[in-house]
Amino acid sequence: MKDVSDENYFLVREDVLTESMQKTLEAKRLLQNGEESTIWDAVKRVGLSRSAFYKYRDTVFPFHSVVQERILTIFLQLEDREGALAELLRTVAEAQCNVLTIHQTIPIQGRANVTLSLDVTAMTMELNTFLQTLKRLAFIESADVVSSGAY
């Protein structure tokens, strides 16, 4: 299996993309702008199969979206305390990060895992400083970067 760190990225003109890639980009635009509410409707409108859409949806992006967004995914292990998640999210907000997704496991033996995907475009501190800030919270046992895009 190919290691993600071995991936290469290229900037290419739209006219050299395959028709399926171009239609995938159009379907994603329709979904993002709310012109279509389901993948089925979007692919039907652009004349693309769902399998082709799923094949390319995570691999082709408009240039502006890659440049503008910086996404960071962090895995945290924390002690199950009342208000811990609220304090964590307050700390994230104070760093000017926008929460895109959050997943928390059910606490087992007083511990819970939290995965945060953050838009860090407007983050006010360096990544290492941000991680150290999170790790200094009394209830955080570990904080590790899972992935970062365009960071």
N, C-alpha and C positions, 0 to 999 in steps of 0.2 A: 504494500500500500504506500502511496506517495505521501511524504511528509508535507504538511501545509506550508512549512517554512521554505520548501523547495519550489513553491509556485512562483511563476513569473507573470507579470501583468504587462499589458501593452495598450497603448492608445492608438486606436484605428479609426479611420473615417467610416461613417455610416454606410457609404456605398459599397464597401468591401465586405460588409457583414452578410451572412447568408440571409435569405428571405425569412427563414424561421426566427433568426435572431432579431431581425427588424420588427417582425410581428410580435415577438415577445416583449420588446421594448414598448411598442404601441399598446399592447394589452396592459402592461404594468402602468403606463401613463393613464389609461382609462380607469383603472382601479384606484390609483392614487388621487386622481381628480374627482372621483365619485361619479364619473359618467356611467360606470358599470359597477354593480355591487358584488358580483360573484365572478370567480375565475371562469366558470362555465360561460357566462354571458360575455365576458371580455374576449375570450378566445374565439367564440362563435362570431362575434362582431368583426374581428380582424381576419378570420379565416385561418385559424391555427388549431392544431390538435392540442388537447390538454397535455398529452405526454411530451410534446415538443416544448410547451410552455414550462413544464416542470423541469425539463432537461436544461433549459437556458436561464430560468428566472434568477438563479443565484450566481450567474456567471457573466451576465451582460448588464451594464448600468450606464445611464446617461452620464457624460463627463461631469456635468455640474453637480450631480448627487454625490459623486465620489470626492470631489474637491470640497464641497460644503460640509459634509458630515464626517465626523470622527466618532466612531463607535468603539466603546470599551466594554468588555464583558469580564466581570469579576466574580469569583467564587469565594464566598465567606463562610466560615464556620463560626457559629456564635453560641454563647450560653443562652439558654431559654430564660429570659427575664422579662418581667412586665415592662413594656415601653421600649424594649431594645430595638425593635424594627423601626419604631417612630423616630428614635434618636439617630439610628443609622441613616434613615431617609432625610432627616434634618441636616445631618453632616454633609450628605451628598448634595442637597440643595444649596447649602452655604458655599460649596465649591463651584456653584453655577453649572452643575451637571443636570441633565434632563433624563429622568428614568424612562427608558423605552419599554423594558420588560422586567418583571420581577417574579422569581419563583422561590418559595420557601417550603422546605419539607416539614412534615409534622415532627415536632420535637420528640426525640427518643433519648432517654436517659439524660435529660436536661440539656441536650444539644440539638441545634437545628442548622441546616445548610441553607444558604441563600445565594441565588445566582442573580446578579444585576446586569442588565445591558443598559449602558448609559450613552447618551449623546454628550460628548465632552467638548464640542465645538467651542463653547463659551467658558470652559473651565478656567478658573483663575489661578491655578497653581500647577506646578510640574507634576507629572504622573507619580514619581517616587514620593514626593511630598504628600500627595493625596493618599497614596497607599499607607504611608506612615501615620497620617492623621486617622485613617480608619483603624489601623492596628492599635492605636493608643486608646481607642474606646475600650472601657473596662470589660465589656462583654464579648469582644471580638477575640477569637482564638487564632484565626488565620484569615488572611486576605491575599488571594492570588489572582493574577491576571490570567484569564483563560484565552482571550483573544483580543486583538485590537485591530481595527480597520482604519486605514488612512491616518494613523497616528504618527 
